[in-house]
């Protein structure tokens, strides 16, 4: 945003001075005054104006995110949530050191979820302004068929909120089944028909 604003300011500066210079040329022409330098300056300002336009477009496109690394889930009970994500979704537990001491993460594929106690202070663990348990809505991909997912959830006593149902994913149509984690966050377990998830 700051980069785009700086580019916009440069463009506005160039246009303002180009208009002023052209105005001087018109006045000089009316008075029959030779105008080699003002004319040259006008061309210079107009060229700078075109550059500012292209520079603004370039700067606006210089930041493009490609993926996400991890997300932070605010939970009521870190241990209870960790067990649920391990048992239900097959994630792997990982402890790491944070500024306030040991922290717990859950890894899956090339991503991870950091479990943050909802009652932690912003000083101890900087996070979103509204750190409320149960407010997340997450979709996870699996190679397991919808029928097998439903059997797995029922075996663990996890209530199925909805599904199987067709939903629109980032890469096409998903077969989705919904349940909730211990805090009530909505968890979508989905698969692309005929396109197994590549484990990396």
C-alpha positions, 0 to 999 in steps of 0.5 A: 500500500505504501509503495503504491501511494508513493507511486501515485504521489509521483504520478500526481506530481508529474501531471501537475507540473506538466500541466503548469509547464504546458500552460507556460508554453501556451502563454509564451506562444500567445506573446510570441516569446521563443519557448525552446526550454519550456517545450523541452521541459514539457516533453520531459514532464510528460515522459516522467508522467508515462514512467510514473504510470508504468512504475506504479503498475510495476510496484503494485504487482511487485508483491504476490504471495505464492502460498501460506506457511502456517496458521495460528488457531486460538484454542481453549485447551491446547492439549485437548485440541492437539489430541483431536487433530492428531486422532481425527485428522492424523496430524503430527505433534511438534513442540517448538520454542516461542518467546513465552516458552514451549509451544505446540504445533500440528504438522500436516504435509508442508504446513502446520497449525500453531495452537495458541491458548486463547487466554495468552496475552498479546505480549506473550503471543502476538495474534489477531485482535479477536482471539476467540476459540471456535471462530475458525473455518478450515478446509483440509484436503485428503486422499481418503474417499468420502465414504471412508472419511465418514466411517472414520469420523463415526468410529471416533464418535465425531458428529458429522455436521454436513456432507458428503456435498459438492463444494467449490475449491481452489482447484475445482469441485470438492467432495466435502464432509464437515465436522467441528473441533473441540472449540466448535471451529468448522472443519471441512475434510475434502477431496478432489474426485480423481485427483489424489493429494500429493504428499510433499 
